[in-house]
Amino acid sequence: MYQGNLGQYESCHWSSNLKNLDHRQLLKMFMNKKIDKFYAQWQNCHHSAAKTFRALYQRPYFLPPSVALLPTSWISVSSNYSSKLFKQVDMSYELVLYIQVKGQSLVRLQLEDACYDICTSFEEILQEGEILITTNYLWKLLYKPGVRDENIAVVLAGRVDH
C-alpha cells in the first residue's frame, strides 16, 4: 500500500513504540514478518500522499453533502500490542470519523475540562467495519488498539459547510 506516491513522502506526527522507524520502514518490516508487537500512528499530511490515500476508500454513504472531508487522514496500526494508556486522536478538526478497518479498538469520548466534573466519559469497543463520528465541541477522542492480532483504523477529518 505504501509504495509509489504514498511511500514517497514522510509522514507527520509519527508516534510508535518503535522509535527508530518511520511508517514506511515499519510497514515493510511487518510485511516481511520481521516485527510482530507494535503500534504506530501517523498523519498523511502531504497533499499528494493524502490524495492518493483517499483513492483507496469511498466517502461513507451516510454523510450528508454538507459534510466536507478534508484532505488529511490519520492511520493507526498495531499487531499483538497491549497498551496501558489511551492514545489521543488529533481533535483540531470540527468533525472526526474514526473508522475501524480491521480488528478492534477501545475508544473513549472524554469531555473537555469545562464539563469534566459533572459529565461522564463514554467508552465503546469498535469492531471491524464500525465508524464513530464526533465533533470537537466538547469531546476528546482517545483509543487503545485491540490486543490481539492486527488492527487498522483510519481517522478522517471533516467540516460542516453552513
Chimera marker file (.cmm) of the C-alpha trace (Angstrom):
<marker_set name="trace">
<marker id="1" x="0.000" y="0.000" z="0.000" r="1" g="1" b="0" radius="0.5"/>
<marker id="2" x="2.773" y="2.473" z="0.856" r="1" g="1" b="0" radius="0.5"/>
<marker id="3" x="4.618" y="2.210" z="-2.408" r="1" g="1" b="0" radius="0.5"/>
<marker id="4" x="4.713" y="4.849" z="-5.108" r="1" g="1" b="0" radius="0.5"/>
<marker id="5" x="3.179" y="8.168" z="-4.142" r="1" g="1" b="0" radius="0.5"/>
<marker id="6" x="2.224" y="7.097" z="-0.597" r="1" g="1" b="0" radius="0.5"/>
<marker id="7" x="5.711" y="5.884" z="0.231" r="1" g="1" b="0" radius="0.5"/>
<marker id="8" x="7.436" y="8.865" z="-1.321" r="1" g="1" b="0" radius="0.5"/>
<marker id="9" x="6.591" y="11.317" z="1.477" r="1" g="1" b="0" radius="0.5"/>
<marker id="10" x="7.473" y="11.499" z="5.144" r="1" g="1" b="0" radius="0.5"/>
<marker id="11" x="4.547" y="11.106" z="7.482" r="1" g="1" b="0" radius="0.5"/>
<marker id="12" x="3.651" y="13.759" z="10.030" r="1" g="1" b="0" radius="0.5"/>
<marker id="13" x="3.030" y="13.366" z="13.753" r="1" g="1" b="0" radius="0.5"/>
<marker id="14" x="4.599" y="9.898" z="13.888" r="1" g="1" b="0" radius="0.5"/>
<marker id="15" x="4.084" y="8.030" z="17.157" r="1" g="1" b="0" radius="0.5"/>
<marker id="16" x="5.115" y="4.434" z="17.860" r="1" g="1" b="0" radius="0.5"/>
<marker id="17" x="6.639" y="2.143" z="20.435" r="1" g="1" b="0" radius="0.5"/>
<marker id="18" x="9.344" y="1.505" z="17.801" r="1" g="1" b="0" radius="0.5"/>
<marker id="19" x="11.220" y="4.781" z="17.992" r="1" g="1" b="0" radius="0.5"/>
<marker id="20" x="13.819" y="4.465" z="15.225" r="1" g="1" b="0" radius="0.5"/>
<marker id="21" x="11.458" y="3.679" z="12.337" r="1" g="1" b="0" radius="0.5"/>
<marker id="22" x="9.164" y="5.672" z="10.095" r="1" g="1" b="0" radius="0.5"/>
<marker id="23" x="5.864" y="4.433" z="8.669" r="1" g="1" b="0" radius="0.5"/>
<marker id="24" x="7.471" y="3.044" z="5.510" r="1" g="1" b="0" radius="0.5"/>
<marker id="25" x="10.110" y="1.044" z="7.390" r="1" g="1" b="0" radius="0.5"/>
<marker id="26" x="7.547" y="-0.272" z="9.865" r="1" g="1" b="0" radius="0.5"/>
<marker id="27" x="5.162" y="-1.464" z="7.157" r="1" g="1" b="0" radius="0.5"/>
<marker id="28" x="7.981" y="-3.066" z="5.165" r="1" g="1" b="0" radius="0.5"/>
<marker id="29" x="9.283" y="-4.921" z="8.235" r="1" g="1" b="0" radius="0.5"/>
<marker id="30" x="5.769" y="-6.051" z="9.142" r="1" g="1" b="0" radius="0.5"/>
<marker id="31" x="5.056" y="-7.322" z="5.625" r="1" g="1" b="0" radius="0.5"/>
<marker id="32" x="8.349" y="-9.260" z="5.738" r="1" g="1" b="0" radius="0.5"/>
<marker id="33" x="7.372" y="-10.668" z="9.180" r="1" g="1" b="0" radius="0.5"/>
<marker id="34" x="10.366" y="-9.067" z="10.920" r="1" g="1" b="0" radius="0.5"/>
<marker id="35" x="8.284" y="-7.404" z="13.649" r="1" g="1" b="0" radius="0.5"/>
<marker id="36" x="5.198" y="-8.563" z="15.476" r="1" g="1" b="0" radius="0.5"/>
<marker id="37" x="4.414" y="-6.494" z="18.598" r="1" g="1" b="0" radius="0.5"/>
<marker id="38" x="3.961" y="-2.819" z="17.797" r="1" g="1" b="0" radius="0.5"/>
<marker id="39" x="1.646" y="0.124" z="17.480" r="1" g="1" b="0" radius="0.5"/>
<marker id="40" x="2.046" y="3.196" z="15.313" r="1" g="1" b="0" radius="0.5"/>
<marker id="41" x="0.020" y="6.184" z="14.244" r="1" g="1" b="0" radius="0.5"/>
<marker id="42" x="0.806" y="8.894" z="11.734" r="1" g="1" b="0" radius="0.5"/>
<marker id="43" x="-0.792" y="11.529" z="9.586" r="1" g="1" b="0" radius="0.5"/>
<marker id="44" x="-0.842" y="11.597" z="5.794" r="1" g="1" b="0" radius="0.5"/>
<marker id="45" x="-0.261" y="15.323" z="5.652" r="1" g="1" b="0" radius="0.5"/>
<marker id="46" x="1.405" y="15.832" z="2.277" r="1" g="1" b="0" radius="0.5"/>
<marker id="47" x="-1.194" y="16.769" z="-0.311" r="1" g="1" b="0" radius="0.5"/>
<marker id="48" x="-0.142" y="14.202" z="-2.947" r="1" g="1" b="0" radius="0.5"/>
<marker id="49" x="0.054" y="11.321" z="-0.455" r="1" g="1" b="0" radius="0.5"/>
<marker id="50" x="-3.284" y="12.252" z="1.118" r="1" g="1" b="0" radius="0.5"/>
<marker id="51" x="-4.909" y="12.446" z="-2.316" r="1" g="1" b="0" radius="0.5"/>
<marker id="52" x="-3.555" y="9.018" z="-3.278" r="1" g="1" b="0" radius="0.5"/>
<marker id="53" x="-4.742" y="7.546" z="0.036" r="1" g="1" b="0" radius="0.5"/>
<marker id="54" x="-8.254" y="8.982" z="-0.494" r="1" g="1" b="0" radius="0.5"/>
<marker id="55" x="-8.486" y="6.941" z="-3.694" r="1" g="1" b="0" radius="0.5"/>
<marker id="56" x="-8.313" y="3.772" z="-1.545" r="1" g="1" b="0" radius="0.5"/>
<marker id="57" x="-11.658" y="4.376" z="0.173" r="1" g="1" b="0" radius="0.5"/>
<marker id="58" x="-15.118" y="5.680" z="-0.606" r="1" g="1" b="0" radius="0.5"/>
<marker id="59" x="-16.831" y="8.501" z="1.190" r="1" g="1" b="0" radius="0.5"/>
<marker id="60" x="-19.169" y="6.975" z="3.815" r="1" g="1" b="0" radius="0.5"/>
<marker id="61" x="-22.596" y="6.788" z="2.185" r="1" g="1" b="0" radius="0.5"/>
<marker id="62" x="-24.427" y="8.186" z="5.215" r="1" g="1" b="0" radius="0.5"/>
<marker id="63" x="-22.549" y="11.508" z="5.317" r="1" g="1" b="0" radius="0.5"/>
<marker id="64" x="-24.757" y="14.340" z="4.088" r="1" g="1" b="0" radius="0.5"/>
<marker id="65" x="-23.446" y="16.563" z="1.279" r="1" g="1" b="0" radius="0.5"/>
<marker id="66" x="-22.991" y="19.392" z="3.805" r="1" g="1" b="0" radius="0.5"/>
<marker id="67" x="-20.059" y="17.471" z="5.355" r="1" g="1" b="0" radius="0.5"/>
<marker id="68" x="-16.802" y="18.169" z="3.522" r="1" g="1" b="0" radius="0.5"/>
<marker id="69" x="-13.998" y="15.676" z="4.155" r="1" g="1" b="0" radius="0.5"/>
<marker id="70" x="-10.608" y="17.325" z="4.487" r="1" g="1" b="0" radius="0.5"/>
<marker id="71" x="-7.568" y="16.065" z="2.561" r="1" g="1" b="0" radius="0.5"/>
<marker id="72" x="-5.659" y="14.880" z="5.635" r="1" g="1" b="0" radius="0.5"/>
<marker id="73" x="-6.017" y="11.454" z="7.269" r="1" g="1" b="0" radius="0.5"/>
<marker id="74" x="-4.537" y="9.580" z="10.201" r="1" g="1" b="0" radius="0.5"/>
<marker id="75" x="-3.550" y="5.917" z="10.196" r="1" g="1" b="0" radius="0.5"/>
<marker id="76" x="-3.365" y="3.734" z="13.292" r="1" g="1" b="0" radius="0.5"/>
<marker id="77" x="-1.928" y="0.216" z="13.059" r="1" g="1" b="0" radius="0.5"/>
<marker id="78" x="-0.972" y="-2.349" z="15.655" r="1" g="1" b="0" radius="0.5"/>
<marker id="79" x="-0.173" y="-6.011" z="15.986" r="1" g="1" b="0" radius="0.5"/>
<marker id="80" x="-0.238" y="-8.046" z="19.197" r="1" g="1" b="0" radius="0.5"/>
<marker id="81" x="0.220" y="-4.859" z="21.197" r="1" g="1" b="0" radius="0.5"/>
<marker id="82" x="-1.227" y="-4.288" z="24.654" r="1" g="1" b="0" radius="0.5"/>
<marker id="83" x="-1.481" y="-0.636" z="25.630" r="1" g="1" b="0" radius="0.5"/>
<marker id="84" x="-1.881" y="0.565" z="29.196" r="1" g="1" b="0" radius="0.5"/>
<marker id="85" x="-2.550" y="4.149" z="28.139" r="1" g="1" b="0" radius="0.5"/>
<marker id="86" x="-5.045" y="5.591" z="25.700" r="1" g="1" b="0" radius="0.5"/>
<marker id="87" x="-3.649" y="7.266" z="22.582" r="1" g="1" b="0" radius="0.5"/>
<marker id="88" x="-5.125" y="10.660" z="21.708" r="1" g="1" b="0" radius="0.5"/>
<marker id="89" x="-6.618" y="11.497" z="18.314" r="1" g="1" b="0" radius="0.5"/>
<marker id="90" x="-5.984" y="14.958" z="16.871" r="1" g="1" b="0" radius="0.5"/>
<marker id="91" x="-9.204" y="16.868" z="17.564" r="1" g="1" b="0" radius="0.5"/>
<marker id="92" x="-8.237" y="20.158" z="15.947" r="1" g="1" b="0" radius="0.5"/>
<marker id="93" x="-10.858" y="19.467" z="13.270" r="1" g="1" b="0" radius="0.5"/>
<marker id="94" x="-14.567" y="20.225" z="13.570" r="1" g="1" b="0" radius="0.5"/>
<marker id="95" x="-15.642" y="16.677" z="12.715" r="1" g="1" b="0" radius="0.5"/>
<marker id="96" x="-13.717" y="13.423" z="13.191" r="1" g="1" b="0" radius="0.5"/>
<marker id="97" x="-14.566" y="9.980" z="11.785" r="1" g="1" b="0" radius="0.5"/>
<marker id="98" x="-12.799" y="7.044" z="13.475" r="1" g="1" b="0" radius="0.5"/>
<marker id="99" x="-13.111" y="4.071" z="11.098" r="1" g="1" b="0" radius="0.5"/>
<marker id="100" x="-12.176" y="0.609" z="12.361" r="1" g="1" b="0" radius="0.5"/>
<marker id="101" x="-10.921" y="-1.100" z="9.198" r="1" g="1" b="0" radius="0.5"/>
<marker id="102" x="-9.558" y="-4.303" z="10.760" r="1" g="1" b="0" radius="0.5"/>
<marker id="103" x="-9.589" y="-5.754" z="14.267" r="1" g="1" b="0" radius="0.5"/>
<marker id="104" x="-10.960" y="-3.659" z="17.108" r="1" g="1" b="0" radius="0.5"/>
<marker id="105" x="-10.198" y="-0.618" z="19.260" r="1" g="1" b="0" radius="0.5"/>
<marker id="106" x="-11.439" y="0.562" z="22.621" r="1" g="1" b="0" radius="0.5"/>
<marker id="107" x="-12.445" y="4.184" z="22.063" r="1" g="1" b="0" radius="0.5"/>
<marker id="108" x="-13.156" y="6.755" z="24.737" r="1" g="1" b="0" radius="0.5"/>
<marker id="109" x="-15.001" y="10.010" z="24.293" r="1" g="1" b="0" radius="0.5"/>
<marker id="110" x="-13.814" y="12.172" z="27.154" r="1" g="1" b="0" radius="0.5"/>
<marker id="111" x="-15.353" y="15.524" z="27.846" r="1" g="1" b="0" radius="0.5"/>
<marker id="112" x="-13.266" y="18.666" z="27.771" r="1" g="1" b="0" radius="0.5"/>
<marker id="113" x="-12.249" y="20.180" z="31.096" r="1" g="1" b="0" radius="0.5"/>
<marker id="114" x="-15.186" y="22.606" z="31.252" r="1" g="1" b="0" radius="0.5"/>
<marker id="115" x="-17.621" y="19.731" z="31.718" r="1" g="1" b="0" radius="0.5"/>
<marker id="116" x="-15.312" y="17.175" z="33.328" r="1" g="1" b="0" radius="0.5"/>
<marker id="117" x="-16.693" y="17.373" z="36.892" r="1" g="1" b="0" radius="0.5"/>
<marker id="118" x="-20.370" y="16.971" z="36.028" r="1" g="1" b="0" radius="0.5"/>
<marker id="119" x="-20.295" y="14.841" z="32.866" r="1" g="1" b="0" radius="0.5"/>
<marker id="120" x="-19.188" y="11.288" z="32.260" r="1" g="1" b="0" radius="0.5"/>
<marker id="121" x="-16.938" y="9.789" z="29.628" r="1" g="1" b="0" radius="0.5"/>
<marker id="122" x="-18.135" y="7.198" z="27.147" r="1" g="1" b="0" radius="0.5"/>
<marker id="123" x="-16.227" y="4.030" z="26.195" r="1" g="1" b="0" radius="0.5"/>
<marker id="124" x="-17.052" y="1.540" z="23.473" r="1" g="1" b="0" radius="0.5"/>
<marker id="125" x="-15.282" y="-1.238" z="21.601" r="1" g="1" b="0" radius="0.5"/>
<marker id="126" x="-15.353" y="-0.539" z="17.877" r="1" g="1" b="0" radius="0.5"/>
<marker id="127" x="-15.354" y="-3.704" z="15.810" r="1" g="1" b="0" radius="0.5"/>
<marker id="128" x="-14.174" y="-4.121" z="12.240" r="1" g="1" b="0" radius="0.5"/>
<marker id="129" x="-16.335" y="-2.071" z="9.869" r="1" g="1" b="0" radius="0.5"/>
<marker id="130" x="-17.745" y="0.255" z="12.529" r="1" g="1" b="0" radius="0.5"/>
<marker id="131" x="-17.382" y="4.042" z="12.476" r="1" g="1" b="0" radius="0.5"/>
<marker id="132" x="-17.530" y="6.585" z="15.289" r="1" g="1" b="0" radius="0.5"/>
<marker id="133" x="-18.266" y="10.188" z="14.343" r="1" g="1" b="0" radius="0.5"/>
<marker id="134" x="-17.777" y="13.014" z="16.816" r="1" g="1" b="0" radius="0.5"/>
<marker id="135" x="-17.186" y="16.735" z="16.964" r="1" g="1" b="0" radius="0.5"/>
<marker id="136" x="-14.526" y="18.695" z="18.774" r="1" g="1" b="0" radius="0.5"/>
<marker id="137" x="-17.010" y="20.944" z="20.578" r="1" g="1" b="0" radius="0.5"/>
<marker id="138" x="-16.949" y="19.064" z="23.897" r="1" g="1" b="0" radius="0.5"/>
<marker id="139" x="-15.068" y="15.839" z="23.272" r="1" g="1" b="0" radius="0.5"/>
<marker id="140" x="-11.562" y="14.461" z="23.248" r="1" g="1" b="0" radius="0.5"/>
<marker id="141" x="-11.246" y="11.175" z="21.351" r="1" g="1" b="0" radius="0.5"/>
<marker id="142" x="-8.831" y="8.577" z="22.691" r="1" g="1" b="0" radius="0.5"/>
<marker id="143" x="-8.272" y="4.937" z="21.760" r="1" g="1" b="0" radius="0.5"/>
<marker id="144" x="-6.466" y="1.759" z="22.706" r="1" g="1" b="0" radius="0.5"/>
<marker id="145" x="-5.767" y="-0.660" z="19.873" r="1" g="1" b="0" radius="0.5"/>
<marker id="146" x="-7.062" y="-4.206" z="20.320" r="1" g="1" b="0" radius="0.5"/>
<marker id="147" x="-4.594" y="-6.567" z="21.978" r="1" g="1" b="0" radius="0.5"/>
<marker id="148" x="-4.901" y="-9.468" z="19.566" r="1" g="1" b="0" radius="0.5"/>
<marker id="149" x="-3.761" y="-9.877" z="16.003" r="1" g="1" b="0" radius="0.5"/>
<marker id="150" x="-3.752" y="-6.923" z="13.644" r="1" g="1" b="0" radius="0.5"/>
<marker id="151" x="-5.655" y="-3.672" z="13.993" r="1" g="1" b="0" radius="0.5"/>
<marker id="152" x="-6.059" y="-0.924" z="11.425" r="1" g="1" b="0" radius="0.5"/>
<marker id="153" x="-8.022" y="2.282" z="11.931" r="1" g="1" b="0" radius="0.5"/>
<marker id="154" x="-8.306" y="5.337" z="9.723" r="1" g="1" b="0" radius="0.5"/>
<marker id="155" x="-9.260" y="8.737" z="11.090" r="1" g="1" b="0" radius="0.5"/>
<marker id="156" x="-10.755" y="11.239" z="8.673" r="1" g="1" b="0" radius="0.5"/>
<marker id="157" x="-11.352" y="14.905" z="9.368" r="1" g="1" b="0" radius="0.5"/>
<marker id="158" x="-14.218" y="16.990" z="8.112" r="1" g="1" b="0" radius="0.5"/>
<marker id="159" x="-16.192" y="20.159" z="8.491" r="1" g="1" b="0" radius="0.5"/>
<marker id="160" x="-19.829" y="21.068" z="8.097" r="1" g="1" b="0" radius="0.5"/>
<marker id="161" x="-20.495" y="23.602" z="5.355" r="1" g="1" b="0" radius="0.5"/>
<marker id="162" x="-23.168" y="26.009" z="6.525" r="1" g="1" b="0" radius="0.5"/>
<link id1="1" id2="2" r="1" g="1" b="0" radius="0.2"/>
<link id1="2" id2="3" r="1" g="1" b="0" radius="0.2"/>
<link id1="3" id2="4" r="1" g="1" b="0" radius="0.2"/>
<link id1="4" id2="5" r="1" g="1" b="0" radius="0.2"/>
<link id1="5" id2="6" r="1" g="1" b="0" radius="0.2"/>
<link id1="6" id2="7" r="1" g="1" b="0" radius="0.2"/>
<link id1="7" id2="8" r="1" g="1" b="0" radius="0.2"/>
<link id1="8" id2="9" r="1" g="1" b="0" radius="0.2"/>
<link id1="9" id2="10" r="1" g="1" b="0" radius="0.2"/>
<link id1="10" id2="11" r="1" g="1" b="0" radius="0.2"/>
<link id1="11" id2="12" r="1" g="1" b="0" radius="0.2"/>
<link id1="12" id2="13" r="1" g="1" b="0" radius="0.2"/>
<link id1="13" id2="14" r="1" g="1" b="0" radius="0.2"/>
<link id1="14" id2="15" r="1" g="1" b="0" radius="0.2"/>
<link id1="15" id2="16" r="1" g="1" b="0" radius="0.2"/>
<link id1="16" id2="17" r="1" g="1" b="0" radius="0.2"/>
<link id1="17" id2="18" r="1" g="1" b="0" radius="0.2"/>
<link id1="18" id2="19" r="1" g="1" b="0" radius="0.2"/>
<link id1="19" id2="20" r="1" g="1" b="0" radius="0.2"/>
<link id1="20" id2="21" r="1" g="1" b="0" radius="0.2"/>
<link id1="21" id2="22" r="1" g="1" b="0" radius="0.2"/>
<link id1="22" id2="23" r="1" g="1" b="0" radius="0.2"/>
<link id1="23" id2="24" r="1" g="1" b="0" radius="0.2"/>
<link id1="24" id2="25" r="1" g="1" b="0" radius="0.2"/>
<link id1="25" id2="26" r="1" g="1" b="0" radius="0.2"/>
<link id1="26" id2="27" r="1" g="1" b="0" radius="0.2"/>
<link id1="27" id2="28" r="1" g="1" b="0" radius="0.2"/>
<link id1="28" id2="29" r="1" g="1" b="0" radius="0.2"/>
<link id1="29" id2="30" r="1" g="1" b="0" radius="0.2"/>
<link id1="30" id2="31" r="1" g="1" b="0" radius="0.2"/>
<link id1="31" id2="32" r="1" g="1" b="0" radius="0.2"/>
<link id1="32" id2="33" r="1" g="1" b="0" radius="0.2"/>
<link id1="33" id2="34" r="1" g="1" b="0" radius="0.2"/>
<link id1="34" id2="35" r="1" g="1" b="0" radius="0.2"/>
<link id1="35" id2="36" r="1" g="1" b="0" radius="0.2"/>
<link id1="36" id2="37" r="1" g="1" b="0" radius="0.2"/>
<link id1="37" id2="38" r="1" g="1" b="0" radius="0.2"/>
<link id1="38" id2="39" r="1" g="1" b="0" radius="0.2"/>
<link id1="39" id2="40" r="1" g="1" b="0" radius="0.2"/>
<link id1="40" id2="41" r="1" g="1" b="0" radius="0.2"/>
<link id1="41" id2="42" r="1" g="1" b="0" radius="0.2"/>
<link id1="42" id2="43" r="1" g="1" b="0" radius="0.2"/>
<link id1="43" id2="44" r="1" g="1" b="0" radius="0.2"/>
<link id1="44" id2="45" r="1" g="1" b="0" radius="0.2"/>
<link id1="45" id2="46" r="1" g="1" b="0" radius="0.2"/>
<link id1="46" id2="47" r="1" g="1" b="0" radius="0.2"/>
<link id1="47" id2="48" r="1" g="1" b="0" radius="0.2"/>
<link id1="48" id2="49" r="1" g="1" b="0" radius="0.2"/>
<link id1="49" id2="50" r="1" g="1" b="0" radius="0.2"/>
<link id1="50" id2="51" r="1" g="1" b="0" radius="0.2"/>
<link id1="51" id2="52" r="1" g="1" b="0" radius="0.2"/>
<link id1="52" id2="53" r="1" g="1" b="0" radius="0.2"/>
<link id1="53" id2="54" r="1" g="1" b="0" radius="0.2"/>
<link id1="54" id2="55" r="1" g="1" b="0" radius="0.2"/>
<link id1="55" id2="56" r="1" g="1" b="0" radius="0.2"/>
<link id1="56" id2="57" r="1" g="1" b="0" radius="0.2"/>
<link id1="57" id2="58" r="1" g="1" b="0" radius="0.2"/>
<link id1="58" id2="59" r="1" g="1" b="0" radius="0.2"/>
<link id1="59" id2="60" r="1" g="1" b="0" radius="0.2"/>
<link id1="60" id2="61" r="1" g="1" b="0" radius="0.2"/>
<link id1="61" id2="62" r="1" g="1" b="0" radius="0.2"/>
<link id1="62" id2="63" r="1" g="1" b="0" radius="0.2"/>
<link id1="63" id2="64" r="1" g="1" b="0" radius="0.2"/>
<link id1="64" id2="65" r="1" g="1" b="0" radius="0.2"/>
<link id1="65" id2="66" r="1" g="1" b="0" radius="0.2"/>
<link id1="66" id2="67" r="1" g="1" b="0" radius="0.2"/>
<link id1="67" id2="68" r="1" g="1" b="0" radius="0.2"/>
<link id1="68" id2="69" r="1" g="1" b="0" radius="0.2"/>
<link id1="69" id2="70" r="1" g="1" b="0" radius="0.2"/>
<link id1="70" id2="71" r="1" g="1" b="0" radius="0.2"/>
<link id1="71" id2="72" r="1" g="1" b="0" radius="0.2"/>
<link id1="72" id2="73" r="1" g="1" b="0" radius="0.2"/>
<link id1="73" id2="74" r="1" g="1" b="0" radius="0.2"/>
<link id1="74" id2="75" r="1" g="1" b="0" radius="0.2"/>
<link id1="75" id2="76" r="1" g="1" b="0" radius="0.2"/>
<link id1="76" id2="77" r="1" g="1" b="0" radius="0.2"/>
<link id1="77" id2="78" r="1" g="1" b="0" radius="0.2"/>
<link id1="78" id2="79" r="1" g="1" b="0" radius="0.2"/>
<link id1="79" id2="80" r="1" g="1" b="0" radius="0.2"/>
<link id1="80" id2="81" r="1" g="1" b="0" radius="0.2"/>
<link id1="81" id2="82" r="1" g="1" b="0" radius="0.2"/>
<link id1="82" id2="83" r="1" g="1" b="0" radius="0.2"/>
<link id1="83" id2="84" r="1" g="1" b="0" radius="0.2"/>
<link id1="84" id2="85" r="1" g="1" b="0" radius="0.2"/>
<link id1="85" id2="86" r="1" g="1" b="0" radius="0.2"/>
<link id1="86" id2="87" r="1" g="1" b="0" radius="0.2"/>
<link id1="87" id2="88" r="1" g="1" b="0" radius="0.2"/>
<link id1="88" id2="89" r="1" g="1" b="0" radius="0.2"/>
<link id1="89" id2="90" r="1" g="1" b="0" radius="0.2"/>
<link id1="90" id2="91" r="1" g="1" b="0" radius="0.2"/>
<link id1="91" id2="92" r="1" g="1" b="0" radius="0.2"/>
<link id1="92" id2="93" r="1" g="1" b="0" radius="0.2"/>
<link id1="93" id2="94" r="1" g="1" b="0" radius="0.2"/>
<link id1="94" id2="95" r="1" g="1" b="0" radius="0.2"/>
<link id1="95" id2="96" r="1" g="1" b="0" radius="0.2"/>
<link id1="96" id2="97" r="1" g="1" b="0" radius="0.2"/>
<link id1="97" id2="98" r="1" g="1" b="0" radius="0.2"/>
<link id1="98" id2="99" r="1" g="1" b="0" radius="0.2"/>
<link id1="99" id2="100" r="1" g="1" b="0" radius="0.2"/>
<link id1="100" id2="101" r="1" g="1" b="0" radius="0.2"/>
<link id1="101" id2="102" r="1" g="1" b="0" radius="0.2"/>
<link id1="102" id2="103" r="1" g="1" b="0" radius="0.2"/>
<link id1="103" id2="104" r="1" g="1" b="0" radius="0.2"/>
<link id1="104" id2="105" r="1" g="1" b="0" radius="0.2"/>
<link id1="105" id2="106" r="1" g="1" b="0" radius="0.2"/>
<link id1="106" id2="107" r="1" g="1" b="0" radius="0.2"/>
<link id1="107" id2="108" r="1" g="1" b="0" radius="0.2"/>
<link id1="108" id2="109" r="1" g="1" b="0" radius="0.2"/>
<link id1="109" id2="110" r="1" g="1" b="0" radius="0.2"/>
<link id1="110" id2="111" r="1" g="1" b="0" radius="0.2"/>
<link id1="111" id2="112" r="1" g="1" b="0" radius="0.2"/>
<link id1="112" id2="113" r="1" g="1" b="0" radius="0.2"/>
<link id1="113" id2="114" r="1" g="1" b="0" radius="0.2"/>
<link id1="114" id2="115" r="1" g="1" b="0" radius="0.2"/>
<link id1="115" id2="116" r="1" g="1" b="0" radius="0.2"/>
<link id1="116" id2="117" r="1" g="1" b="0" radius="0.2"/>
<link id1="117" id2="118" r="1" g="1" b="0" radius="0.2"/>
<link id1="118" id2="119" r="1" g="1" b="0" radius="0.2"/>
<link id1="119" id2="120" r="1" g="1" b="0" radius="0.2"/>
<link id1="120" id2="121" r="1" g="1" b="0" radius="0.2"/>
<link id1="121" id2="122" r="1" g="1" b="0" radius="0.2"/>
<link id1="122" id2="123" r="1" g="1" b="0" radius="0.2"/>
<link id1="123" id2="124" r="1" g="1" b="0" radius="0.2"/>
<link id1="124" id2="125" r="1" g="1" b="0" radius="0.2"/>
<link id1="125" id2="126" r="1" g="1" b="0" radius="0.2"/>
<link id1="126" id2="127" r="1" g="1" b="0" radius="0.2"/>
<link id1="127" id2="128" r="1" g="1" b="0" radius="0.2"/>
<link id1="128" id2="129" r="1" g="1" b="0" radius="0.2"/>
<link id1="129" id2="130" r="1" g="1" b="0" radius="0.2"/>
<link id1="130" id2="131" r="1" g="1" b="0" radius="0.2"/>
<link id1="131" id2="132" r="1" g="1" b="0" radius="0.2"/>
<link id1="132" id2="133" r="1" g="1" b="0" radius="0.2"/>
<link id1="133" id2="134" r="1" g="1" b="0" radius="0.2"/>
<link id1="134" id2="135" r="1" g="1" b="0" radius="0.2"/>
<link id1="135" id2="136" r="1" g="1" b="0" radius="0.2"/>
<link id1="136" id2="137" r="1" g="1" b="0" radius="0.2"/>
<link id1="137" id2="138" r="1" g="1" b="0" radius="0.2"/>
<link id1="138" id2="139" r="1" g="1" b="0" radius="0.2"/>
<link id1="139" id2="140" r="1" g="1" b="0" radius="0.2"/>
<link id1="140" id2="141" r="1" g="1" b="0" radius="0.2"/>
<link id1="141" id2="142" r="1" g="1" b="0" radius="0.2"/>
<link id1="142" id2="143" r="1" g="1" b="0" radius="0.2"/>
<link id1="143" id2="144" r="1" g="1" b="0" radius="0.2"/>
<link id1="144" id2="145" r="1" g="1" b="0" radius="0.2"/>
<link id1="145" id2="146" r="1" g="1" b="0" radius="0.2"/>
<link id1="146" id2="147" r="1" g="1" b="0" radius="0.2"/>
<link id1="147" id2="148" r="1" g="1" b="0" radius="0.2"/>
<link id1="148" id2="149" r="1" g="1" b="0" radius="0.2"/>
<link id1="149" id2="150" r="1" g="1" b="0" radius="0.2"/>
<link id1="150" id2="151" r="1" g="1" b="0" radius="0.2"/>
<link id1="151" id2="152" r="1" g="1" b="0" radius="0.2"/>
<link id1="152" id2="153" r="1" g="1" b="0" radius="0.2"/>
<link id1="153" id2="154" r="1" g="1" b="0" radius="0.2"/>
<link id1="154" id2="155" r="1" g="1" b="0" radius="0.2"/>
<link id1="155" id2="156" r="1" g="1" b="0" radius="0.2"/>
<link id1="156" id2="157" r="1" g="1" b="0" radius="0.2"/>
<link id1="157" id2="158" r="1" g="1" b="0" radius="0.2"/>
<link id1="158" id2="159" r="1" g="1" b="0" radius="0.2"/>
<link id1="159" id2="160" r="1" g="1" b="0" radius="0.2"/>
<link id1="160" id2="161" r="1" g="1" b="0" radius="0.2"/>
<link id1="161" id2="162" r="1" g="1" b="0" radius="0.2"/>
</marker_set>
